[in-house]
Amino acid sequence: MVLVSFTTGVRLTGIKTCRSKIMGILQTEDVEVGQNLLGKKMIWIGEKITVAGLLDKYSYLKEEYGLNALRLAYSVGMSETTISRVFNKRHKATRPTLITLDYALNEWAKAFEEEGTV
C-alpha cells in the first residue's frame, strides 16, 4: 500500500471524467469537473465525502474483516485518537483528512476482497 501525506498540499497530475489522481498515486471517485465563476475549468475533489459515509465503510470492514482503528490509522500515518475523534464527530475533519480516509478505506476493502482477509 502506498501512503500519501497531505500536509504539503495537493497537486493534480491527471484528470478523467470520474476519477482523478492526486500526486500521481491517490484515486477517488468523488470528483466534480465544471466551471468556476470566471468561466474557467475547475475541479472539485472530496465535496461529497461525509463522516457518516466513511463510518459506514469502516463499520462494514470492521465487522466483516476485523479492520480496527489502529490498523487504519497506522496505514495513513494518523493517530488512533485522530481516527476516533473523526468518527465520533468530536473533531471537524479537514477535507484532505476525509479524502485520505476515503482512499484508505477503499484500498482496505479491495485488499480484503482480493485476498479474503489480510
Buried (B, 14 or more C-beta within 10 A) or exposed (E): EEEBEBEEEBEEEEEEEEEBBBBEEBBBEBBEEEEEEEEEEEEEBBEEBEBEBBBEBBEEBBEEBEBEBEBBBBBBBBEBEBBEBBBEEEBEBEBBBBBBBBBBBBBBBEBBEEEEEE
